[in-house]
Amino acid sequence: MKVELLIEAESVVTPVGKEPLRGERMGLDILKKVHIVVDNGKIVDMTDSDTPYDPLFKLKAKMVLPGLVDSHTHIPFYGYREEEFVMRAQGASYLDILKKGGGIINTTEKVRKASIGELVSFNRKFLDEMLKKGITTLEGKSGYGLRKEDEIKQLKVLKILNELHPIDVFSTFLGAHAFPKDKMKDEYMEELMDMLDDVKEYTDVVDIFCDKGVFTPDIARGFLEKAKEMGFKIRMHADEIENVGATKLAVELGAISVDHVLKIQDEDIELLSKSDTIVVLMPGTSYFLNESFARARDLIDSGAIVALASDFNPGSCLINDPSLIMNLAVLKLKMTPEEAIVAYTLNSSAVLGVAHDRGSIEIGKRADLVLYDLPSYNAIPYLPSHDVVRAVVKDGKVVYKK
């Protein structure tokens, strides 16, 4: 029987299922001496023998994992903010930098000046880097335009990147990322409400930075309720700088995810443990900002759903390597390697609404696969930033190979 691809794996390491995993269920199946049979972009068989298959291509690997999913990045942006990195290292806070015209506003000015072509070119190289590290699906956001034409420009860039690049790029509207310096808060909130009609063409997901100094819950509620009424799904940057009640609002409104949550309290964790709202943790941001780390152990032990992501952006995290994020998850969030892998595959797929067809290695799912030159999955967080990926398969096609 002719098939497109056959992968001879010494081991296959994968979560199992079409729903995110919680608590003690955040485990991995480990299969030895497996042949993964791929045709028409899907996994059609998993067997200990390649008979009767006649593949067009054949690969070998010590270990195969599902394609990694980065469910929170701030691609596309333009330019860097290295001066702010030095300021922060010398003691300036996020809000101090924002008040001086830095932070999000700094990048906004650069994005507004950049053309669509410049934005595509600048961000495409990051996708190339991430693909080589095993990322096969990611989410990007607007939020550096802060006016309709530039928010839509970012969403157009995400659409182009999705069409040009092997990585699947999902789009989110984050016009509520900051208040533009030339607008009153009420005036900008009205503009955001009006933007919802225009961005519907590009995405069905809305995000908001709900925290001290930005969109507090009393401001955010009306915008999010309108977005829900219009059919948008909701995500929230929540309680990162200070606990302002963002997590409580997210659970109340049935948000897909709360992201960051560095300052959540016990009552927030209890709410999350009883909800389907996924907690997206990004230890790279805590590391980059020299801030406290999220309460991953308490969240997982409570039964909350936890995913991992990079938060790759020009100000608070320039790390786009999943192995380094998983290293920080194990060392600083006290997650097990098994939990970190589940959080970066199946659970992150659930954040993007695609756990039914990716995030695990199972018959019928997409053939999004990462082939490693490693003897054990424990070596992924142990060897951050090392060149250990042998090949990446996306939709059944070999899109990267050493």
BAVEXDO-524017 format. One record per residue (C-alpha): residue in one letter; x, y, z; residue number from 1. Coordinates in Angstrom, 2 decimals. Layout:
residues N
+---+---------+---------+---------+-----+
: r :       X :       Y :       Z :   k :
+---+---------+---------+---------+-----+
: A :       X :       Y :       Z : NUM :
...
+---+---------+---------+---------+-----+
END
This chain:
residues 402
+---+---------+---------+---------+-----+
: r :       X :       Y :       Z :   k :
+---+---------+---------+---------+-----+
: M :    0.00 :    0.00 :    0.00 :   1 :
: K :    1.51 :    3.31 :   -1.07 :   2 :
: V :    1.65 :    6.09 :    1.53 :   3 :
: E :    3.34 :    9.50 :    1.66 :   4 :
: L :    5.60 :    9.03 :    4.68 :   5 :
: L :    6.70 :    6.43 :    7.18 :   6 :
: I :    8.59 :    7.35 :   10.35 :   7 :
: E :   10.55 :    4.66 :   12.16 :   8 :
: A :   10.66 :    5.84 :   15.78 :   9 :
: E :   12.57 :    4.24 :   18.62 :  10 :
: S :    9.98 :    5.86 :   20.87 :  11 :
: V :    6.80 :    7.92 :   20.50 :  12 :
: V :    5.98 :   10.26 :   23.37 :  13 :
: T :    2.50 :   11.78 :   23.40 :  14 :
: P :   -0.50 :   12.85 :   25.45 :  15 :
: V :   -3.73 :   11.18 :   24.39 :  16 :
: G :   -7.16 :   12.58 :   23.63 :  17 :
: K :   -9.06 :   15.43 :   22.05 :  18 :
: E :   -9.58 :   17.46 :   25.23 :  19 :
: P :   -7.09 :   19.25 :   27.51 :  20 :
: L :   -5.71 :   17.25 :   30.42 :  21 :
: R :   -5.89 :   18.28 :   34.08 :  22 :
: G :   -4.01 :   17.43 :   37.26 :  23 :
: E :   -2.84 :   13.83 :   37.55 :  24 :
: R :   -4.07 :   13.16 :   34.01 :  25 :
: M :   -1.26 :   15.34 :   32.59 :  26 :
: G :    0.71 :   12.27 :   31.66 :  27 :
: L :    2.29 :   10.83 :   28.51 :  28 :
: D :    2.00 :    7.56 :   26.66 :  29 :
: I :    5.41 :    6.16 :   25.69 :  30 :
: L :    5.40 :    3.68 :   22.82 :  31 :
: K :    8.54 :    1.79 :   21.82 :  32 :
: K :    9.64 :    0.78 :   18.30 :  33 :
: V :    6.74 :    2.39 :   16.46 :  34 :
: H :    6.23 :    3.03 :   12.77 :  35 :
: I :    4.07 :    6.13 :   12.22 :  36 :
: V :    2.29 :    5.87 :    8.87 :  37 :
: V :    1.27 :    9.16 :    7.26 :  38 :
: D :   -0.92 :    9.79 :    4.21 :  39 :
: N :   -2.90 :   12.80 :    2.99 :  40 :
: G :   -1.49 :   14.83 :    5.86 :  41 :
: K :   -2.93 :   12.52 :    8.54 :  42 :
: I :   -1.67 :    9.74 :   10.76 :  43 :
: V :   -3.32 :    6.64 :    9.27 :  44 :
: D :   -1.62 :    3.90 :   11.26 :  45 :
: M :    0.81 :    3.26 :   14.10 :  46 :
: T :    2.36 :   -0.17 :   13.98 :  47 :
: D :    5.44 :   -2.13 :   14.96 :  48 :
: S :    6.00 :   -3.13 :   11.33 :  49 :
: D :    5.95 :   -1.16 :    8.09 :  50 :
: T :    4.40 :   -4.05 :    6.14 :  51 :
: P :    2.38 :   -3.63 :    3.91 :  52 :
: Y :    3.26 :    0.06 :    3.46 :  53 :
: D :    5.29 :    1.42 :    0.57 :  54 :
: P :    6.21 :    5.00 :    1.55 :  55 :
: L :    7.38 :    7.72 :   -0.81 :  56 :
: F :    9.62 :    8.98 :    2.00 :  57 :
: K :   11.01 :    7.36 :    5.11 :  58 :
: L :   12.51 :    8.99 :    8.22 :  59 :
: K :   14.12 :    7.60 :   11.34 :  60 :
: A :   14.22 :    9.18 :   14.79 :  61 :
: K :   15.17 :    8.29 :   18.33 :  62 :
: M :   12.07 :   10.03 :   19.65 :  63 :
: V :    8.95 :   11.63 :   18.15 :  64 :
: L :    6.66 :   14.15 :   19.87 :  65 :
: P :    3.55 :   15.96 :   18.62 :  66 :
: G :    4.23 :   19.27 :   16.92 :  67 :
: L :    4.59 :   21.95 :   19.59 :  68 :
: V :    1.93 :   24.67 :   19.84 :  69 :
: D :    2.75 :   28.20 :   21.01 :  70 :
: S :   -0.64 :   29.57 :   22.03 :  71 :
: H :    0.46 :   33.11 :   22.99 :  72 :
: T :    2.87 :   35.27 :   20.99 :  73 :
: H :    2.81 :   38.93 :   19.99 :  74 :
: I :    3.86 :   38.38 :   16.39 :  75 :
: P :    3.76 :   40.57 :   14.32 :  76 :
: F :    5.83 :   43.39 :   15.74 :  77 :
: Y :    8.56 :   45.59 :   14.31 :  78 :
: G :   11.91 :   46.61 :   15.76 :  79 :
: Y :   13.41 :   45.96 :   19.17 :  80 :
: R :   13.53 :   47.69 :   22.58 :  81 :
: E :   16.96 :   46.85 :   23.90 :  82 :
: E :   17.25 :   50.20 :   25.74 :  83 :
: E :   14.26 :   49.26 :   27.86 :  84 :
: F :   15.87 :   45.92 :   28.67 :  85 :
: V :   18.81 :   47.80 :   30.19 :  86 :
: M :   16.49 :   50.21 :   32.05 :  87 :
: R :   14.58 :   47.29 :   33.51 :  88 :
: A :   17.78 :   45.51 :   34.51 :  89 :
: Q :   18.73 :   48.67 :   36.41 :  90 :
: G :   15.46 :   48.73 :   38.36 :  91 :
: A :   12.81 :   50.45 :   36.21 :  92 :
: S :    9.37 :   48.82 :   36.40 :  93 :
: Y :    7.06 :   47.98 :   33.49 :  94 :
: L :    4.76 :   50.87 :   34.42 :  95 :
: D :    7.74 :   53.26 :   34.85 :  96 :
: I :    8.81 :   52.52 :   31.28 :  97 :
: L :    5.25 :   52.81 :   29.97 :  98 :
: K :    4.86 :   56.26 :   31.55 :  99 :
: K :    8.02 :   57.44 :   29.77 : 100 :
: G :    6.59 :   56.51 :   26.36 : 101 :
: G :    8.23 :   53.12 :   26.26 : 102 :
: G :    6.69 :   49.68 :   26.38 : 103 :
: I :    3.77 :   48.98 :   24.07 : 104 :
: I :    3.66 :   52.60 :   22.87 : 105 :
: N :    7.28 :   52.36 :   21.69 : 106 :
: T :    6.49 :   49.37 :   19.48 : 107 :
: T :    3.22 :   50.95 :   18.34 : 108 :
: E :    5.10 :   53.84 :   16.76 : 109 :
: K :    7.35 :   51.42 :   14.86 : 110 :
: V :    4.47 :   49.21 :   13.70 : 111 :
: R :    2.51 :   52.22 :   12.46 : 112 :
: K :    5.45 :   53.32 :   10.31 : 113 :
: A :    6.18 :   49.86 :    8.91 : 114 :
: S :    4.61 :   48.61 :    5.70 : 115 :
: I :    2.84 :   45.28 :    5.40 : 116 :
: G :    5.83 :   43.98 :    3.44 : 117 :
: E :    8.28 :   45.08 :    6.12 : 118 :
: L :    6.19 :   43.47 :    8.84 : 119 :
: V :    5.93 :   40.20 :    6.91 : 120 :
: S :    9.67 :   40.08 :    6.26 : 121 :
: F :   10.64 :   41.01 :    9.82 : 122 :
: N :    8.40 :   38.39 :   11.44 : 123 :
: R :    8.85 :   35.59 :    8.94 : 124 :
: K :   12.37 :   34.98 :   10.21 : 125 :
: F :   11.01 :   34.36 :   13.71 : 126 :
: L :    8.67 :   31.72 :   12.32 : 127 :
: D :   11.66 :   30.08 :   10.61 : 128 :
: E :   13.48 :   29.96 :   13.95 : 129 :
: M :   10.50 :   28.53 :   15.77 : 130 :
: L :    9.85 :   25.87 :   13.14 : 131 :
: K :   13.40 :   24.55 :   13.60 : 132 :
: K :   12.69 :   24.24 :   17.32 : 133 :
: G :    9.55 :   22.15 :   16.76 : 134 :
: I :    6.73 :   24.73 :   16.70 : 135 :
: T :    4.13 :   23.73 :   14.11 : 136 :
: T :    1.21 :   25.93 :   15.24 : 137 :
: L :    1.16 :   29.33 :   16.92 : 138 :
: E :   -1.06 :   32.26 :   17.78 : 139 :
: G :   -0.23 :   35.88 :   16.95 : 140 :
: K :   -1.96 :   39.07 :   18.00 : 141 :
: S :   -2.60 :   42.59 :   16.89 : 142 :
: G :   -2.26 :   45.19 :   19.64 : 143 :
: Y :    0.64 :   47.32 :   18.41 : 144 :
: G :   -1.54 :   49.46 :   16.16 : 145 :
: L :   -3.96 :   51.01 :   18.66 : 146 :
: R :   -6.01 :   52.48 :   15.81 : 147 :
: K :   -8.20 :   50.72 :   13.30 : 148 :
: E :   -6.02 :   50.87 :   10.19 : 149 :
: D :   -2.93 :   49.58 :   12.00 : 150 :
: E :   -4.71 :   46.92 :   14.01 : 151 :
: I :   -6.12 :   45.60 :   10.74 : 152 :
: K :   -2.68 :   45.90 :    9.16 : 153 :
: Q :   -1.30 :   43.53 :   11.79 : 154 :
: L :   -4.17 :   41.08 :   11.25 : 155 :
: K :   -3.52 :   41.18 :    7.50 : 156 :
: V :    0.14 :   40.37 :    8.17 : 157 :
: L :   -0.88 :   37.37 :   10.28 : 158 :
: K :   -3.07 :   36.14 :    7.43 : 159 :
: I :   -0.20 :   36.50 :    4.96 : 160 :
: L :    2.23 :   34.71 :    7.28 : 161 :
: N :   -0.25 :   31.86 :    7.65 : 162 :
: E :   -0.45 :   31.55 :    3.86 : 163 :
: L :    3.32 :   31.83 :    3.30 : 164 :
: H :    4.73 :   29.72 :    6.10 : 165 :
: P :    4.44 :   26.02 :    7.03 : 166 :
: I :    3.50 :   26.97 :   10.60 : 167 :
: D :   -0.25 :   27.42 :   11.09 : 168 :
: V :   -0.75 :   30.99 :   12.35 : 169 :
: F :   -3.91 :   31.77 :   14.33 : 170 :
: S :   -4.95 :   35.40 :   14.76 : 171 :
: T :   -6.27 :   37.30 :   17.78 : 172 :
: F :   -7.51 :   40.90 :   18.00 : 173 :
: L :   -5.77 :   42.68 :   20.89 : 174 :
: G :   -6.72 :   46.28 :   20.22 : 175 :
: A :   -7.24 :   46.53 :   24.00 : 176 :
: H :   -3.51 :   46.20 :   24.65 : 177 :
: A :   -2.90 :   49.75 :   25.87 : 178 :
: F :   -4.46 :   53.20 :   25.65 : 179 :
: P :   -2.97 :   55.30 :   22.84 : 180 :
: K :   -1.30 :   58.41 :   24.22 : 181 :
: D :   -3.36 :   60.75 :   22.00 : 182 :
: K :   -6.81 :   59.45 :   23.07 : 183 :
: M :   -8.99 :   59.71 :   26.19 : 184 :
: K :   -9.93 :   56.32 :   27.66 : 185 :
: D :  -13.64 :   56.67 :   26.91 : 186 :
: E :  -12.90 :   57.77 :   23.36 : 187 :
: Y :  -10.66 :   54.77 :   22.70 : 188 :
: M :  -13.15 :   52.33 :   24.22 : 189 :
: E :  -15.76 :   53.58 :   21.73 : 190 :
: E :  -13.26 :   53.07 :   18.91 : 191 :
: L :  -12.57 :   49.52 :   20.10 : 192 :
: M :  -16.26 :   48.72 :   20.08 : 193 :
: D :  -16.49 :   49.99 :   16.51 : 194 :
: M :  -13.43 :   47.98 :   15.44 : 195 :
: L :  -15.13 :   44.68 :   16.28 : 196 :
: D :  -17.14 :   44.75 :   13.05 : 197 :
: D :  -14.01 :   45.33 :   10.95 : 198 :
: V :  -11.80 :   42.67 :   12.56 : 199 :
: K :  -14.47 :   39.94 :   12.29 : 200 :
: E :  -13.15 :   39.28 :    8.78 : 201 :
: Y :   -9.77 :   38.25 :   10.18 : 202 :
: T :  -10.43 :   36.54 :   13.52 : 203 :
: D :  -13.09 :   35.34 :   15.92 : 204 :
: V :  -10.93 :   35.78 :   19.04 : 205 :
: V :  -10.59 :   38.93 :   21.16 : 206 :
: D :   -7.95 :   39.47 :   23.86 : 207 :
: I :   -7.60 :   42.27 :   26.42 : 208 :
: F :   -4.84 :   43.38 :   28.82 : 209 :
: C :   -6.84 :   43.49 :   32.06 : 210 :
: D :   -4.55 :   44.83 :   34.76 : 211 :
: K :   -3.39 :   47.85 :   36.74 : 212 :
: G :   -2.67 :   50.85 :   34.54 : 213 :
: V :   -4.49 :   49.45 :   31.51 : 214 :
: F :   -8.00 :   47.93 :   31.12 : 215 :
: T :   -9.32 :   47.28 :   34.61 : 216 :
: P :  -12.37 :   44.98 :   34.94 : 217 :
: D :  -14.85 :   47.87 :   35.23 : 218 :
: I :  -13.61 :   49.17 :   31.85 : 219 :
: A :  -13.13 :   45.75 :   30.26 : 220 :
: R :  -16.52 :   44.22 :   31.06 : 221 :
: G :  -18.64 :   46.15 :   28.57 : 222 :
: F :  -16.19 :   45.58 :   25.72 : 223 :
: L :  -15.94 :   41.86 :   26.40 : 224 :
: E :  -19.69 :   41.43 :   26.76 : 225 :
: K :  -20.22 :   43.12 :   23.41 : 226 :
: A :  -17.54 :   40.94 :   21.81 : 227 :
: K :  -19.28 :   37.82 :   23.16 : 228 :
: E :  -22.63 :   39.01 :   21.83 : 229 :
: M :  -21.03 :   39.37 :   18.40 : 230 :
: G :  -19.75 :   35.79 :   18.49 : 231 :
: F :  -16.14 :   36.41 :   19.47 : 232 :
: K :  -14.32 :   34.06 :   21.81 : 233 :
: I :  -12.52 :   35.79 :   24.69 : 234 :
: R :   -8.98 :   35.58 :   26.00 : 235 :
: M :   -7.48 :   37.79 :   28.72 : 236 :
: H :   -4.05 :   38.94 :   29.82 : 237 :
: A :   -5.04 :   38.73 :   33.49 : 238 :
: D :   -3.62 :   39.80 :   36.85 : 239 :
: E :   -0.01 :   39.94 :   35.70 : 240 :
: I :    1.07 :   43.19 :   37.37 : 241 :
: E :   -1.50 :   43.31 :   40.17 : 242 :
: N :   -4.57 :   41.31 :   41.15 : 243 :
: V :   -7.39 :   43.50 :   39.89 : 244 :
: G :  -10.04 :   40.77 :   39.66 : 245 :
: A :   -9.37 :   39.97 :   35.99 : 246 :
: T :   -9.31 :   36.21 :   36.53 : 247 :
: K :  -12.70 :   36.32 :   38.27 : 248 :
: L :  -14.14 :   38.29 :   35.34 : 249 :
: A :  -12.65 :   35.83 :   32.84 : 250 :
: V :  -14.23 :   32.82 :   34.53 : 251 :
: E :  -17.55 :   34.62 :   34.85 : 252 :
: L :  -17.58 :   35.43 :   31.12 : 253 :
: G :  -16.43 :   31.95 :   30.08 : 254 :
: A :  -13.11 :   33.07 :   28.62 : 255 :
: I :  -11.08 :   30.52 :   26.67 : 256 :
: S :   -7.98 :   31.46 :   28.64 : 257 :
: V :   -6.41 :   33.64 :   31.28 : 258 :
: D :   -2.77 :   34.35 :   30.50 : 259 :
: H :    0.13 :   35.29 :   32.85 : 260 :
: V :   -1.85 :   35.32 :   36.19 : 261 :
: L :    1.27 :   36.01 :   38.25 : 262 :
: K :   -0.71 :   37.69 :   41.02 : 263 :
: I :   -3.70 :   35.37 :   41.42 : 264 :
: Q :   -4.89 :   34.31 :   44.88 : 265 :
: D :   -6.23 :   31.06 :   46.33 : 266 :
: E :   -9.83 :   31.97 :   45.49 : 267 :
: D :   -8.87 :   32.53 :   41.85 : 268 :
: I :   -7.21 :   29.13 :   41.70 : 269 :
: E :  -10.33 :   27.50 :   43.13 : 270 :
: L :  -12.49 :   29.23 :   40.50 : 271 :
: L :  -10.17 :   28.09 :   37.71 : 272 :
: S :  -10.11 :   24.52 :   39.00 : 273 :
: K :  -13.88 :   24.33 :   38.55 : 274 :
: S :  -13.95 :   25.99 :   35.13 : 275 :
: D :  -12.96 :   25.17 :   31.56 : 276 :
: T :  -10.93 :   28.38 :   31.26 : 277 :
: I :   -7.34 :   27.41 :   30.44 : 278 :
: V :   -4.46 :   29.03 :   32.31 : 279 :
: V :   -1.64 :   29.96 :   29.91 : 280 :
: L :    1.63 :   30.30 :   31.80 : 281 :
: M :    4.67 :   32.03 :   30.31 : 282 :
: P :    7.74 :   31.66 :   32.53 : 283 :
: G :    9.93 :   33.28 :   29.90 : 284 :
: T :    8.29 :   36.61 :   30.71 : 285 :
: S :    8.93 :   36.26 :   34.44 : 286 :
: Y :   12.55 :   35.42 :   33.66 : 287 :
: F :   12.99 :   38.26 :   31.19 : 288 :
: L :   11.38 :   40.82 :   33.53 : 289 :
: N :   13.06 :   39.37 :   36.64 : 290 :
: E :    9.60 :   38.99 :   38.20 : 291 :
: S :    7.96 :   36.30 :   40.31 : 292 :
: F :    6.84 :   33.07 :   38.65 : 293 :
: A :    3.28 :   31.83 :   38.36 : 294 :
: R :    1.80 :   29.32 :   40.81 : 295 :
: A :    1.82 :   26.42 :   38.38 : 296 :
: R :    2.10 :   23.72 :   41.03 : 297 :
: D :   -0.95 :   25.01 :   42.92 : 298 :
: L :   -2.91 :   25.39 :   39.69 : 299 :
: I :   -2.16 :   21.88 :   38.44 : 300 :
: D :   -2.70 :   20.25 :   41.83 : 301 :
: S :   -6.06 :   22.01 :   42.12 : 302 :
: G :   -7.22 :   20.55 :   38.79 : 303 :
: A :   -7.03 :   23.73 :   36.71 : 304 :
: I :   -6.12 :   23.31 :   33.03 : 305 :
: V :   -2.60 :   24.61 :   32.36 : 306 :
: A :   -0.90 :   25.39 :   29.04 : 307 :
: L :    2.55 :   26.82 :   28.31 : 308 :
: A :    3.50 :   29.50 :   25.79 : 309 :
: S :    6.37 :   31.87 :   25.02 : 310 :
: D :    4.73 :   35.34 :   25.08 : 311 :
: F :    7.34 :   36.17 :   22.41 : 312 :
: N :    7.33 :   39.96 :   22.05 : 313 :
: P :    9.81 :   42.84 :   21.74 : 314 :
: G :    9.52 :   44.15 :   25.28 : 315 :
: S :    8.97 :   41.55 :   27.96 : 316 :
: C :   10.13 :   38.26 :   26.41 : 317 :
: L :   12.41 :   37.75 :   23.41 : 318 :
: I :   12.54 :   33.98 :   24.00 : 319 :
: N :   10.92 :   31.94 :   21.23 : 320 :
: D :   12.54 :   28.57 :   22.00 : 321 :
: P :   10.11 :   26.04 :   23.52 : 322 :
: S :   12.93 :   24.00 :   25.05 : 323 :
: L :   13.99 :   27.02 :   27.12 : 324 :
: I :   10.37 :   27.72 :   28.12 : 325 :
: M :   10.05 :   24.09 :   29.24 : 326 :
: N :   13.36 :   24.35 :   31.11 : 327 :
: L :   11.97 :   27.34 :   33.04 : 328 :
: A :    8.67 :   25.50 :   33.59 : 329 :
: V :   10.50 :   22.61 :   35.22 : 330 :
: L :   13.00 :   24.69 :   37.22 : 331 :
: K :   10.88 :   27.70 :   38.19 : 332 :
: L :    7.25 :   26.62 :   37.89 : 333 :
: K :    8.02 :   23.21 :   39.44 : 334 :
: M :    6.22 :   21.37 :   36.66 : 335 :
: T :    7.30 :   17.86 :   35.75 : 336 :
: P :    8.69 :   17.31 :   32.23 : 337 :
: E :    5.53 :   15.31 :   31.45 : 338 :
: E :    3.32 :   18.23 :   32.49 : 339 :
: A :    5.42 :   20.68 :   30.50 : 340 :
: I :    5.09 :   18.59 :   27.33 : 341 :
: V :    1.32 :   18.15 :   27.73 : 342 :
: A :    1.04 :   21.90 :   28.37 : 343 :
: Y :    2.97 :   22.73 :   25.17 : 344 :
: T :    1.08 :   20.26 :   22.96 : 345 :
: L :   -2.46 :   19.07 :   23.68 : 346 :
: N :   -3.40 :   21.77 :   26.19 : 347 :
: S :   -2.04 :   24.58 :   24.02 : 348 :
: S :   -3.96 :   23.11 :   21.09 : 349 :
: A :   -7.09 :   23.38 :   23.21 : 350 :
: V :   -6.44 :   27.09 :   23.77 : 351 :
: L :   -6.62 :   27.55 :   19.99 : 352 :
: G :   -9.63 :   25.26 :   19.64 : 353 :
: V :   -7.81 :   22.57 :   17.65 : 354 :
: A :   -7.16 :   19.78 :   20.15 : 355 :
: H :   -9.50 :   17.58 :   18.12 : 356 :
: D :   -6.96 :   17.31 :   15.29 : 357 :
: R :   -3.51 :   18.07 :   16.73 : 358 :
: G :   -1.57 :   18.15 :   19.98 : 359 :
: S :   -1.11 :   14.38 :   20.19 : 360 :
: I :    0.09 :   11.50 :   18.02 : 361 :
: E :   -2.98 :    9.40 :   17.29 : 362 :
: I :   -4.58 :    7.80 :   14.25 : 363 :
: G :   -6.83 :   10.31 :   12.53 : 364 :
: K :   -5.03 :   13.42 :   13.77 : 365 :
: R :   -2.87 :   15.72 :   11.67 : 366 :
: A :    0.67 :   14.54 :   11.10 : 367 :
: D :    2.32 :   17.44 :   12.93 : 368 :
: L :    5.41 :   15.82 :   14.39 : 369 :
: V :    8.82 :   16.69 :   15.86 : 370 :
: L :   11.66 :   14.19 :   15.46 : 371 :
: Y :   14.40 :   14.43 :   18.09 : 372 :
: D :   17.94 :   13.14 :   18.42 : 373 :
: L :   17.33 :   12.48 :   22.10 : 374 :
: P :   17.07 :    9.29 :   24.16 : 375 :
: S :   14.39 :   10.63 :   26.53 : 376 :
: Y :   11.82 :   13.42 :   26.75 : 377 :
: N :   13.53 :   14.51 :   29.99 : 378 :
: A :   16.37 :   15.75 :   27.81 : 379 :
: I :   14.18 :   18.47 :   26.21 : 380 :
: P :   14.08 :   20.76 :   29.28 : 381 :
: Y :   17.55 :   19.54 :   30.28 : 382 :
: L :   19.12 :   20.78 :   27.02 : 383 :
: P :   17.54 :   24.20 :   26.41 : 384 :
: S :   18.48 :   25.90 :   23.12 : 385 :
: H :   20.57 :   22.95 :   21.92 : 386 :
: D :   20.21 :   21.75 :   18.35 : 387 :
: V :   18.36 :   18.50 :   19.05 : 388 :
: V :   15.53 :   18.54 :   16.50 : 389 :
: R :   16.27 :   16.16 :   13.61 : 390 :
: A :   13.22 :   17.01 :   11.51 : 391 :
: V :    9.78 :   18.61 :   11.64 : 392 :
: V :    6.73 :   17.24 :    9.81 : 393 :
: K :    3.77 :   19.54 :    9.19 : 394 :
: D :    0.54 :   18.18 :    7.71 : 395 :
: G :    2.46 :   15.10 :    6.62 : 396 :
: K :    5.20 :   17.04 :    4.81 : 397 :
: V :    8.81 :   17.30 :    5.91 : 398 :
: V :    9.20 :   21.06 :    6.37 : 399 :
: Y :   12.54 :   21.01 :    8.20 : 400 :
: K :   15.32 :   18.46 :    8.20 : 401 :
: K :   18.92 :   18.65 :    9.37 : 402 :
+---+---------+---------+---------+-----+
END
